[in-house]
Amino acid sequence: MEKQYIYIAQASQDTSWCKIGKTNDYERRLKEYNTKNTTGVAKKTFSHLFVCEVKDMTQVENDIKEKYSFLREVKNKEIYLYNEEVFKFYTDFIKAHPLFIKEIPIEEKIEKVIEKVTQYVKKETPTLKERKMTKKDIMQRAKRVADDEFYTKYEDIEKEIAMYDKEIWKDKCVFCNCDDAVDKDERRTSSFALYFLRNFKELKLKKLICTHYGSKVDLFNAGARGYIFTLNGVKELKCDYDDLKLFPEKYDGSFDHPISVKILNEEADIVCTNPPFSRSREYWKLVVESGKKFLIVGNISSFLTSAYTPYLYNNKVWAGHNEVNWCENPKRQTVKIPGQWYTNFPIKNRIKYKLLKFVTLKEIPDKYKKIDDKGILLVDRCWIPINYKKPFAVSAYPILSGLLEKGYKVVQEKRYNVYIDGKEKYARVLVQKVE
């Protein structure tokens, strides 16, 4: 009987996406990836991140498509969003699948096959071995890749800000510090900058500061030099925007540049932007520790990692009102992402409260409640046991729906790793009813 595999491979030309596919002939698959097509043009080269043997590759692949349809780039292709956090979602799901047999170590299986293939195929790029890289190096590099180049759409900003009292903006300095370019041509202006320029007067802002990051990927065609745009008061709305830009020497416009940090600490009242997903840990730490108010976009799964759970535990960050499902990439194409607004502004009338189902433990359907190997209760689909006094574990969705504003607290500063019958399941957040 032929062996069947599920694999995850990352395209070297666009590292913010990965392919999750099936095959019963791994050598053939690798050869296809690394050979030229009939026109003589080299096909995309892939770096393999995960491979496993399964009993029914078609069924597992279909289950992945159903589970993560919102993370697929195109419905009829096996291309999914890739970053470190969602990669773990994929692998956890596959390894927990009843048809999973075993994971195949990359070094043991894949690199040997690649070496064999390269004896016959002239590659357009060097192998991992030739580059003196390992799978771990790939994963580390993936943290810094083009996840950064996702840009929030205007309507998502407008929709979220409309949920808050306008008084929070009155006489405040708003700082947009993640490549928020400004130009007379709105096509070369970030959506965040554009929103606050259009609504400066209505929100009664005191000042708007936007920084442009002089990166190689220049979505706004704003140039390779970093700059600071400062709008002081309503009168300057009629000024030439170029006159309001400052180009400090050796300033790249990054959020962690000393000049940007100085603006954050000394001038900003509110930070509102879309930080780079691949550097979100650094960004959150900087902004949260500044003590400023903020309204920012982040990964929807952030709170299932130990880097972010302490913010929940210490009541320093919570979910905003809306998800952000679509963004633009550098090619101005609309792509799907797992985004969510996060803030430290008070939330009073959250629409998603209605998604929380508060009932007694007995009323929760059996298929949505389990006990793990540590004796901890797990509940799914936003079911919340009102008569349960011990800690229990929930997914990200009850947290994003406002559970912590309904008399519950996070009781552990790190994510809760779940095991059932010795097998690792999805990570959770451990919560408990406040007495």
DRENDO-1510 file (C-alpha; in Angstrom, 1 decimal, always signed):
<recs>
REC; n; res; u; v; w
REC; 1; MET; +0.0; +0.0; +0.0 .
REC; 2; GLU; +1.3; +3.4; -0.9 .
REC; 3; LYS; +2.1; +5.8; +1.9 .
REC; 4; GLN; +0.3; +9.0; +2.1 .
REC; 5; TYR; +1.6; +12.4; +3.2 .
REC; 6; ILE; +0.4; +15.8; +4.2 .
REC; 7; TYR; +3.1; +18.6; +3.9 .
REC; 8; ILE; +3.5; +22.3; +4.5 .
REC; 9; ALA; +5.9; +24.1; +2.2 .
REC; 10; GLN; +6.8; +27.8; +2.2 .
REC; 11; ALA; +7.4; +29.6; -1.2 .
REC; 12; SER; +10.7; +31.4; -1.2 .
REC; 13; GLN; +9.3; +34.2; -3.4 .
REC; 14; ASP; +6.4; +35.0; -1.1 .
REC; 15; THR; +7.2; +33.9; +2.4 .
REC; 16; SER; +4.0; +35.2; +3.9 .
REC; 17; TRP; +2.1; +32.3; +2.4 .
REC; 18; CYS; +2.5; +28.5; +2.5 .
REC; 19; LYS; +1.2; +25.5; +0.6 .
REC; 20; ILE; -0.6; +22.8; +2.5 .
REC; 21; GLY; -0.8; +19.8; +0.2 .
REC; 22; LYS; -1.0; +16.0; -0.1 .
REC; 23; THR; +1.1; +13.5; -2.0 .
REC; 24; ASN; +1.9; +9.8; -2.1 .
REC; 25; ASP; +5.2; +10.4; -3.9 .
REC; 26; TYR; +7.3; +12.9; -2.1 .
REC; 27; GLU; +10.3; +12.6; -4.4 .
REC; 28; ARG; +8.2; +13.5; -7.4 .
REC; 29; ARG; +6.6; +16.4; -5.6 .
REC; 30; LEU; +10.0; +17.9; -4.7 .
REC; 31; LYS; +11.2; +17.4; -8.2 .
REC; 32; GLU; +8.2; +19.2; -9.6 .
REC; 33; TYR; +8.9; +22.1; -7.3 .
REC; 34; ASN; +12.5; +22.5; -8.4 .
REC; 35; THR; +12.4; +21.9; -12.2 .
REC; 36; LYS; +11.8; +24.2; -15.1 .
REC; 37; ASN; +8.4; +24.2; -16.8 .
REC; 38; THR; +8.0; +23.9; -20.6 .
REC; 39; THR; +8.8; +27.5; -21.2 .
REC; 40; GLY; +12.2; +27.2; -19.5 .
REC; 41; VAL; +11.1; +29.3; -16.5 .
REC; 42; ALA; +12.0; +28.0; -13.1 .
REC; 43; LYS; +9.0; +27.1; -10.9 .
REC; 44; LYS; +8.8; +28.5; -7.4 .
REC; 45; THR; +11.2; +27.0; -4.9 .
REC; 46; PHE; +9.7; +25.8; -1.7 .
REC; 47; SER; +11.2; +25.3; +1.8 .
REC; 48; HIS; +9.6; +22.4; +3.6 .
REC; 49; LEU; +8.5; +23.1; +7.1 .
REC; 50; PHE; +6.4; +20.1; +8.0 .
REC; 51; VAL; +5.7; +16.6; +6.7 .
REC; 52; CYS; +3.7; +13.8; +8.2 .
REC; 53; GLU; +2.3; +10.4; +7.2 .
REC; 54; VAL; -1.5; +10.0; +7.4 .
REC; 55; LYS; -4.0; +7.2; +6.7 .
REC; 56; ASP; -6.1; +9.2; +4.3 .
REC; 57; MET; -4.5; +12.3; +2.8 .
REC; 58; THR; -7.6; +13.4; +0.9 .
REC; 59; GLN; -9.7; +13.4; +4.0 .
REC; 60; VAL; -7.1; +15.3; +6.1 .
REC; 61; GLU; -6.6; +17.9; +3.3 .
REC; 62; ASN; -10.4; +18.4; +3.1 .
REC; 63; ASP; -10.6; +18.8; +6.8 .
REC; 64; ILE; -7.9; +21.4; +6.7 .
REC; 65; LYS; -9.7; +23.3; +4.0 .
REC; 66; GLU; -12.9; +23.4; +6.0 .
REC; 67; LYS; -11.2; +24.3; +9.2 .
REC; 68; TYR; -9.0; +27.1; +7.8 .
REC; 69; SER; -11.0; +28.3; +4.9 .
REC; 70; PHE; -10.7; +31.9; +6.2 .
REC; 71; LEU; -6.9; +31.7; +5.9 .
REC; 72; ARG; -6.8; +30.6; +2.3 .
REC; 73; GLU; -5.6; +33.0; -0.3 .
REC; 74; VAL; -7.7; +31.6; -3.1 .
REC; 75; LYS; -10.6; +29.1; -2.6 .
REC; 76; ASN; -9.5; +26.7; -5.3 .
REC; 77; LYS; -5.8; +26.6; -4.3 .
REC; 78; GLU; -4.0; +25.1; -1.3 .
REC; 79; ILE; -2.3; +28.4; -0.4 .
REC; 80; TYR; -2.7; +29.6; +3.1 .
REC; 81; LEU; -1.5; +32.6; +5.2 .
REC; 82; TYR; +1.8; +31.8; +6.9 .
REC; 83; ASN; +3.3; +33.2; +10.1 .
REC; 84; GLU; +4.7; +31.5; +13.2 .
REC; 85; GLU; +1.4; +31.5; +15.1 .
REC; 86; VAL; -0.9; +30.2; +12.4 .
REC; 87; PHE; +1.8; +27.6; +11.4 .
REC; 88; LYS; +1.4; +26.1; +14.8 .
REC; 89; PHE; -2.4; +26.0; +14.4 .
REC; 90; TYR; -2.0; +24.0; +11.2 .
REC; 91; THR; +0.5; +21.5; +12.7 .
REC; 92; ASP; -1.5; +21.1; +15.9 .
REC; 93; PHE; -4.7; +20.4; +13.9 .
REC; 94; ILE; -2.9; +17.8; +11.7 .
REC; 95; LYS; -1.2; +16.0; +14.6 .
REC; 96; ALA; -4.5; +15.9; +16.5 .
REC; 97; HIS; -6.4; +14.5; +13.5 .
REC; 98; PRO; -7.6; +10.9; +14.0 .
REC; 99; LEU; -6.0; +9.9; +10.6 .
REC; 100; PHE; -2.5; +11.2; +11.6 .
REC; 101; ILE; +0.1; +8.5; +11.8 .
REC; 102; LYS; +3.5; +10.2; +12.5 .
REC; 103; GLU; +5.5; +13.3; +11.7 .
REC; 104; ILE; +8.5; +12.8; +9.4 .
REC; 105; PRO; +11.5; +14.8; +10.7 .
REC; 106; ILE; +12.6; +17.3; +8.1 .
REC; 107; GLU; +16.3; +16.5; +8.4 .
REC; 108; GLU; +15.7; +12.8; +8.1 .
REC; 109; LYS; +13.3; +12.7; +5.1 .
REC; 110; ILE; +13.1; +16.0; +3.2 .
REC; 111; GLU; +16.7; +17.2; +3.0 .
REC; 112; LYS; +17.9; +13.8; +1.8 .
REC; 113; VAL; +15.3; +13.8; -1.0 .
REC; 114; ILE; +16.2; +17.4; -1.9 .
REC; 115; GLU; +19.9; +16.3; -2.2 .
REC; 116; LYS; +18.9; +13.4; -4.4 .
REC; 117; VAL; +16.8; +15.6; -6.7 .
REC; 118; THR; +19.5; +18.2; -7.1 .
REC; 119; GLN; +21.8; +15.6; -8.6 .
REC; 120; TYR; +19.6; +15.8; -11.7 .
REC; 121; VAL; +18.1; +19.2; -11.6 .
REC; 122; LYS; +19.8; +22.5; -11.9 .
REC; 123; LYS; +18.2; +24.8; -9.3 .
REC; 124; GLU; +17.7; +28.5; -9.6 .
REC; 125; THR; +18.4; +29.0; -5.9 .
REC; 126; PRO; +20.9; +27.2; -3.5 .
REC; 127; THR; +19.8; +24.4; -1.2 .
REC; 128; LEU; +19.5; +24.8; +2.6 .
REC; 129; LYS; +22.7; +22.9; +2.9 .
REC; 130; GLU; +24.5; +25.1; +0.4 .
REC; 131; ARG; +23.2; +28.2; +2.3 .
REC; 132; LYS; +24.3; +26.5; +5.6 .
REC; 133; MET; +20.7; +26.8; +6.9 .
REC; 134; THR; +18.4; +24.5; +8.9 .
REC; 135; LYS; +14.7; +24.3; +9.4 .
REC; 136; LYS; +15.1; +26.3; +12.6 .
REC; 137; ASP; +16.8; +29.1; +10.6 .
REC; 138; ILE; +13.8; +29.1; +8.2 .
REC; 139; MET; +11.4; +29.5; +11.2 .
REC; 140; GLN; +13.5; +32.3; +12.7 .
REC; 141; ARG; +13.6; +34.1; +9.3 .
REC; 142; ALA; +9.8; +33.6; +9.0 .
REC; 143; LYS; +9.3; +35.9; +12.0 .
REC; 144; ARG; +10.7; +38.8; +10.0 .
REC; 145; VAL; +9.2; +38.3; +6.6 .
REC; 146; ALA; +6.5; +40.0; +4.6 .
REC; 147; ASP; +3.7; +39.5; +7.0 .
REC; 148; ASP; +4.7; +43.1; +7.6 .
REC; 149; GLU; +3.3; +44.1; +4.2 .
REC; 150; PHE; -0.4; +43.9; +4.9 .
REC; 151; TYR; -2.2; +47.2; +4.9 .
REC; 152; THR; -5.5; +47.9; +6.6 .
REC; 153; LYS; -8.4; +49.0; +4.5 .
REC; 154; TYR; -10.1; +52.4; +5.2 .
REC; 155; GLU; -13.6; +50.9; +5.8 .
REC; 156; ASP; -12.2; +48.7; +8.6 .
REC; 157; ILE; -10.7; +51.7; +10.4 .
REC; 158; GLU; -13.9; +53.7; +9.9 .
REC; 159; LYS; -16.0; +50.8; +11.2 .
REC; 160; GLU; -14.0; +50.2; +14.4 .
REC; 161; ILE; -13.5; +53.9; +15.4 .
REC; 162; ALA; -17.3; +54.4; +15.0 .
REC; 163; MET; -17.8; +52.1; +18.0 .
REC; 164; TYR; -16.1; +54.5; +20.4 .
REC; 165; ASP; -17.2; +57.8; +22.0 .
REC; 166; LYS; -15.8; +60.7; +20.0 .
REC; 167; GLU; -14.8; +62.4; +23.2 .
REC; 168; ILE; -11.8; +60.0; +23.6 .
REC; 169; TRP; -10.1; +61.9; +20.6 .
REC; 170; LYS; -10.8; +65.4; +21.7 .
REC; 171; ASP; -7.6; +67.5; +22.2 .
REC; 172; LYS; -5.4; +64.4; +21.7 .
REC; 173; CYS; -2.3; +63.8; +19.7 .
REC; 174; VAL; -2.7; +60.7; +17.6 .
REC; 175; PHE; +0.4; +58.8; +16.6 .
REC; 176; CYS; +0.4; +56.5; +13.5 .
REC; 177; ASN; +3.8; +54.9; +13.7 .
REC; 178; CYS; +3.9; +51.9; +11.3 .
REC; 179; ASP; +4.5; +53.1; +7.8 .
REC; 180; ASP; +1.6; +55.5; +7.7 .
REC; 181; ALA; +2.6; +57.6; +4.7 .
REC; 182; VAL; +0.9; +60.9; +3.8 .
REC; 183; ASP; +0.6; +62.5; +0.4 .
REC; 184; LYS; -1.7; +64.9; -1.5 .
REC; 185; ASP; -2.5; +61.9; -3.7 .
REC; 186; GLU; -4.7; +59.7; -1.5 .
REC; 187; ARG; -3.5; +56.6; -3.3 .
REC; 188; ARG; -0.1; +57.3; -1.7 .
REC; 189; THR; -1.5; +57.8; +1.8 .
REC; 190; SER; -2.1; +55.1; +4.3 .
REC; 191; SER; -5.7; +54.4; +5.4 .
REC; 192; PHE; -4.9; +55.3; +9.0 .
REC; 193; ALA; -3.4; +58.7; +8.0 .
REC; 194; LEU; -6.2; +59.3; +5.5 .
REC; 195; TYR; -8.9; +58.6; +8.1 .
REC; 196; PHE; -7.5; +61.0; +10.7 .
REC; 197; LEU; -6.8; +63.7; +8.0 .
REC; 198; ARG; -10.4; +63.5; +6.8 .
REC; 199; ASN; -11.8; +63.4; +10.4 .
REC; 200; PHE; -9.3; +65.7; +12.1 .
REC; 201; LYS; -11.9; +68.5; +12.6 .
REC; 202; GLU; -14.8; +66.3; +13.6 .
REC; 203; LEU; -12.8; +64.3; +16.2 .
REC; 204; LYS; -11.4; +67.7; +17.5 .
REC; 205; LEU; -7.8; +66.4; +17.4 .
REC; 206; LYS; -5.0; +68.5; +18.6 .
REC; 207; LYS; -2.2; +66.9; +16.6 .
REC; 208; LEU; -1.6; +64.1; +14.1 .
REC; 209; ILE; +1.9; +62.5; +13.7 .
REC; 210; CYS; +2.5; +59.8; +11.1 .
REC; 211; THR; +5.8; +58.1; +10.3 .
REC; 212; HIS; +6.8; +56.6; +6.9 .
REC; 213; TYR; +9.1; +53.6; +7.0 .
REC; 214; GLY; +11.7; +53.7; +4.2 .
REC; 215; SER; +11.7; +50.0; +3.4 .
REC; 216; LYS; +12.4; +48.1; +0.2 .
REC; 217; VAL; +8.7; +47.4; -0.2 .
REC; 218; ASP; +7.2; +50.8; -0.8 .
REC; 219; LEU; +3.4; +50.3; -1.0 .
REC; 220; PHE; +2.7; +54.0; -1.0 .
REC; 221; ASN; +5.5; +55.1; -3.4 .
REC; 222; ALA; +6.5; +57.5; -0.7 .
REC; 223; GLY; +10.3; +57.0; -1.2 .
REC; 224; ALA; +13.1; +55.1; +0.4 .
REC; 225; ARG; +13.7; +57.7; +3.2 .
REC; 226; GLY; +11.9; +57.6; +6.5 .
REC; 227; TYR; +10.1; +60.8; +7.5 .
REC; 228; ILE; +7.8; +62.3; +10.1 .
REC; 229; PHE; +4.6; +64.0; +9.1 .
REC; 230; THR; +3.1; +66.4; +11.8 .
REC; 231; LEU; -0.2; +68.2; +11.5 .
REC; 232; ASN; -0.7; +70.8; +14.2 .
REC; 233; GLY; -4.3; +71.9; +14.3 .
REC; 234; VAL; -7.0; +72.5; +11.8 .
REC; 235; LYS; -5.3; +75.4; +10.1 .
REC; 236; GLU; -2.6; +73.1; +8.7 .
REC; 237; LEU; -5.2; +70.9; +6.9 .
REC; 238; LYS; -5.0; +73.4; +4.0 .
REC; 239; CYS; -1.1; +73.3; +3.9 .
REC; 240; ASP; +1.0; +71.5; +1.4 .
REC; 241; TYR; +1.6; +68.2; +3.1 .
REC; 242; ASP; +5.2; +68.1; +1.8 .
REC; 243; ASP; +5.9; +71.1; +3.9 .
REC; 244; LEU; +4.8; +69.2; +7.0 .
REC; 245; LYS; +7.3; +66.4; +6.6 .
REC; 246; LEU; +10.6; +66.1; +8.4 .
REC; 247; PHE; +13.4; +63.9; +7.2 .
REC; 248; PRO; +15.9; +63.5; +10.1 .
REC; 249; GLU; +19.3; +62.2; +9.1 .
REC; 250; LYS; +19.6; +58.4; +9.2 .
REC; 251; TYR; +16.0; +58.1; +10.3 .
REC; 252; ASP; +14.3; +55.0; +8.7 .
REC; 253; GLY; +10.8; +55.6; +10.1 .
REC; 254; SER; +10.6; +52.3; +12.0 .
REC; 255; PHE; +8.4; +52.2; +15.1 .
REC; 256; ASP; +11.4; +51.3; +17.3 .
REC; 257; HIS; +13.8; +54.0; +16.0 .
REC; 258; PRO; +14.9; +56.3; +18.9 .
REC; 259; ILE; +13.2; +59.2; +17.3 .
REC; 260; SER; +9.9; +57.3; +17.0 .
REC; 261; VAL; +10.1; +56.1; +20.6 .
REC; 262; LYS; +10.7; +59.6; +21.7 .
REC; 263; ILE; +7.6; +60.8; +19.9 .
REC; 264; LEU; +5.6; +57.9; +21.5 .
REC; 265; ASN; +6.7; +58.7; +25.0 .
REC; 266; GLU; +6.7; +62.5; +24.9 .
REC; 267; GLU; +4.0; +63.6; +22.4 .
REC; 268; ALA; +1.5; +60.8; +21.7 .
REC; 269; ASP; -1.7; +60.4; +23.6 .
REC; 270; ILE; -3.2; +57.7; +21.4 .
REC; 271; VAL; -1.5; +55.2; +19.1 .
REC; 272; CYS; -3.6; +53.9; +16.2 .
REC; 273; THR; -2.1; +51.8; +13.4 .
REC; 274; ASN; -1.5; +48.3; +12.0 .
REC; 275; PRO; +1.9; +47.0; +13.3 .
REC; 276; PRO; +3.8; +44.4; +11.4 .
REC; 277; PHE; +2.6; +40.9; +12.3 .
REC; 278; SER; +6.1; +39.5; +12.2 .
REC; 279; ARG; +7.3; +42.1; +14.8 .
REC; 280; SER; +4.1; +42.3; +16.8 .
REC; 281; ARG; +5.8; +41.1; +20.1 .
REC; 282; GLU; +8.3; +43.9; +20.0 .
REC; 283; TYR; +5.6; +46.4; +19.0 .
REC; 284; TRP; +3.1; +45.4; +21.7 .
REC; 285; LYS; +5.8; +45.5; +24.4 .
REC; 286; LEU; +6.9; +49.0; +23.4 .
REC; 287; VAL; +3.3; +50.4; +23.2 .
REC; 288; VAL; +1.9; +48.7; +26.3 .
REC; 289; GLU; +4.9; +49.7; +28.4 .
REC; 290; SER; +4.6; +53.3; +27.2 .
REC; 291; GLY; +1.3; +53.6; +29.1 .
REC; 292; LYS; -0.4; +55.3; +26.1 .
REC; 293; LYS; -3.9; +54.6; +24.9 .
REC; 294; PHE; -4.0; +52.5; +21.7 .
REC; 295; LEU; -6.2; +51.0; +19.1 .
REC; 296; ILE; -4.2; +48.6; +16.9 .
REC; 297; VAL; -4.6; +45.6; +14.6 .
REC; 298; GLY; -3.1; +42.3; +15.6 .
REC; 299; ASN; -3.3; +38.6; +14.9 .
REC; 300; ILE; -6.6; +37.0; +16.0 .
REC; 301; SER; -4.7; +34.1; +17.6 .
REC; 302; SER; -2.3; +36.3; +19.6 .
REC; 303; PHE; -3.8; +35.5; +23.0 .
REC; 304; LEU; -3.1; +31.8; +22.5 .
REC; 305; THR; +0.6; +32.5; +22.8 .
REC; 306; SER; +2.5; +33.0; +26.1 .
REC; 307; ALA; +4.0; +36.3; +24.8 .
REC; 308; TYR; +0.6; +38.0; +24.9 .
REC; 309; THR; -1.4; +36.2; +27.6 .
REC; 310; PRO; +0.3; +38.3; +30.4 .
REC; 311; TYR; -1.4; +41.4; +28.9 .
REC; 312; LEU; -4.7; +39.7; +29.5 .
REC; 313; TYR; -3.7; +38.5; +32.9 .
REC; 314; ASN; -2.7; +42.0; +34.0 .
REC; 315; ASN; -5.7; +43.6; +32.3 .
REC; 316; LYS; -3.5; +45.8; +30.0 .
REC; 317; VAL; -5.0; +44.8; +26.7 .
REC; 318; TRP; -8.3; +43.4; +25.5 .
REC; 319; ALA; -10.1; +42.9; +22.2 .
REC; 320; GLY; -11.6; +45.7; +20.3 .
REC; 321; HIS; -15.0; +45.4; +18.6 .
REC; 322; ASN; -14.3; +44.0; +15.2 .
REC; 323; GLU; -12.2; +41.4; +13.3 .
REC; 324; VAL; -10.1; +42.5; +10.3 .
REC; 325; ASN; -10.5; +39.8; +7.6 .
REC; 326; TRP; -9.2; +41.6; +4.5 .
REC; 327; CYS; -6.1; +43.7; +3.8 .
REC; 328; GLU; -4.1; +44.8; +0.8 .
REC; 329; ASN; -0.6; +43.4; +0.0 .
REC; 330; PRO; +2.2; +45.4; -1.8 .
REC; 331; LYS; +0.7; +44.5; -5.2 .
REC; 332; ARG; -2.6; +46.2; -4.1 .
REC; 333; GLN; -4.3; +42.9; -4.1 .
REC; 334; THR; -7.0; +42.1; -1.5 .
REC; 335; VAL; -5.9; +39.1; +0.7 .
REC; 336; LYS; -7.5; +37.4; +3.6 .
REC; 337; ILE; -5.9; +37.6; +7.0 .
REC; 338; PRO; -6.8; +36.6; +10.6 .
REC; 339; GLY; -6.8; +40.1; +12.1 .
REC; 340; GLN; -8.4; +41.6; +15.1 .
REC; 341; TRP; -8.6; +45.0; +16.7 .
REC; 342; TYR; -7.0; +45.3; +20.2 .
REC; 343; THR; -7.2; +48.3; +22.6 .
REC; 344; ASN; -7.1; +49.5; +26.2 .
REC; 345; PHE; -10.0; +51.8; +25.8 .
REC; 346; PRO; -13.1; +50.8; +27.9 .
REC; 347; ILE; -15.7; +48.7; +26.0 .
REC; 348; LYS; -19.2; +49.3; +27.1 .
REC; 349; ASN; -21.7; +47.8; +24.7 .
REC; 350; ARG; -19.9; +45.1; +22.8 .
REC; 351; ILE; -22.0; +43.5; +20.1 .
REC; 352; LYS; -20.3; +40.2; +20.4 .
REC; 353; TYR; -21.5; +39.7; +24.0 .
REC; 354; LYS; -24.5; +37.9; +22.4 .
REC; 355; LEU; -22.2; +35.2; +21.1 .
REC; 356; LEU; -21.4; +34.1; +24.7 .
REC; 357; LYS; -23.7; +31.4; +25.9 .
REC; 358; PHE; -23.9; +31.5; +29.7 .
REC; 359; VAL; -25.6; +28.3; +31.0 .
REC; 360; THR; -25.1; +25.8; +33.8 .
REC; 361; LEU; -22.4; +23.1; +33.2 .
REC; 362; LYS; -25.1; +20.5; +32.8 .
REC; 363; GLU; -26.8; +22.5; +30.0 .
REC; 364; ILE; -23.6; +22.5; +27.8 .
REC; 365; PRO; -23.8; +19.8; +25.1 .
REC; 366; ASP; -21.4; +17.0; +25.8 .
REC; 367; LYS; -19.6; +17.4; +22.5 .
REC; 368; TYR; -18.6; +21.0; +23.6 .
REC; 369; LYS; -17.1; +20.1; +27.0 .
REC; 370; LYS; -14.3; +17.7; +27.8 .
REC; 371; ILE; -11.8; +17.0; +30.7 .
REC; 372; ASP; -8.2; +17.0; +29.7 .
REC; 373; ASP; -5.3; +14.9; +31.2 .
REC; 374; LYS; -4.8; +17.4; +34.0 .
REC; 375; GLY; -8.5; +17.3; +35.0 .
REC; 376; ILE; -9.2; +20.8; +33.5 .
REC; 377; LEU; -12.6; +21.5; +32.0 .
REC; 378; LEU; -12.4; +22.5; +28.3 .
REC; 379; VAL; -15.4; +24.3; +26.7 .
REC; 380; ASP; -15.9; +25.2; +23.1 .
REC; 381; ARG; -18.2; +27.3; +20.9 .
REC; 382; CYS; -18.5; +30.1; +23.5 .
REC; 383; TRP; -20.3; +28.0; +26.0 .
REC; 384; ILE; -19.6; +29.4; +29.5 .
REC; 385; PRO; -20.6; +27.4; +32.7 .
REC; 386; ILE; -22.0; +29.9; +35.1 .
REC; 387; ASN; -22.0; +27.5; +38.1 .
REC; 388; TYR; -18.4; +26.3; +37.7 .
REC; 389; LYS; -16.1; +27.8; +40.2 .
REC; 390; LYS; -12.8; +26.1; +39.2 .
REC; 391; PRO; -10.5; +27.3; +36.4 .
REC; 392; PHE; -11.5; +26.1; +32.9 .
REC; 393; ALA; -10.0; +26.5; +29.5 .
REC; 394; VAL; -11.4; +28.4; +26.5 .
REC; 395; SER; -10.3; +29.2; +23.0 .
REC; 396; ALA; -9.6; +32.7; +21.7 .
REC; 397; TYR; -13.2; +33.4; +20.6 .
REC; 398; PRO; -14.8; +33.9; +24.1 .
REC; 399; ILE; -12.0; +36.2; +25.0 .
REC; 400; LEU; -12.5; +38.2; +21.7 .
REC; 401; SER; -16.2; +38.3; +22.4 .
REC; 402; GLY; -15.8; +40.0; +25.8 .
REC; 403; LEU; -15.8; +37.2; +28.4 .
REC; 404; LEU; -13.3; +39.1; +30.6 .
REC; 405; GLU; -15.8; +41.9; +30.9 .
REC; 406; LYS; -18.5; +39.6; +32.1 .
REC; 407; GLY; -17.1; +38.6; +35.5 .
REC; 408; TYR; -14.3; +36.3; +34.5 .
REC; 409; LYS; -10.5; +36.6; +34.7 .
REC; 410; VAL; -7.4; +35.0; +33.2 .
REC; 411; VAL; -5.7; +32.9; +35.9 .
REC; 412; GLN; -2.4; +32.0; +34.2 .
REC; 413; GLU; +0.2; +34.3; +32.7 .
REC; 414; LYS; +1.0; +31.8; +29.9 .
REC; 415; ARG; -1.1; +29.9; +27.4 .
REC; 416; TYR; -2.6; +26.7; +28.6 .
REC; 417; ASN; -1.3; +23.7; +26.7 .
REC; 418; VAL; -4.0; +21.0; +26.4 .
REC; 419; TYR; -3.4; +17.2; +26.3 .
REC; 420; ILE; -6.0; +14.5; +26.0 .
REC; 421; ASP; -4.9; +10.9; +26.1 .
REC; 422; GLY; -1.4; +12.1; +25.8 .
REC; 423; LYS; -2.0; +14.0; +22.5 .
REC; 424; GLU; -1.5; +17.7; +22.3 .
REC; 425; LYS; -4.5; +19.7; +21.3 .
REC; 426; TYR; -5.2; +23.4; +20.6 .
REC; 427; ALA; -3.7; +25.8; +23.1 .
REC; 428; ARG; -6.2; +27.6; +25.3 .
REC; 429; VAL; -6.5; +30.4; +27.9 .
REC; 430; LEU; -7.2; +29.4; +31.4 .
REC; 431; VAL; -10.0; +31.5; +33.0 .
REC; 432; GLN; -12.1; +31.5; +36.1 .
REC; 433; LYS; -15.3; +33.2; +37.4 .
REC; 434; VAL; -14.6; +36.1; +39.7 .
REC; 435; GLU; -16.1; +35.5; +43.2 .
</recs>
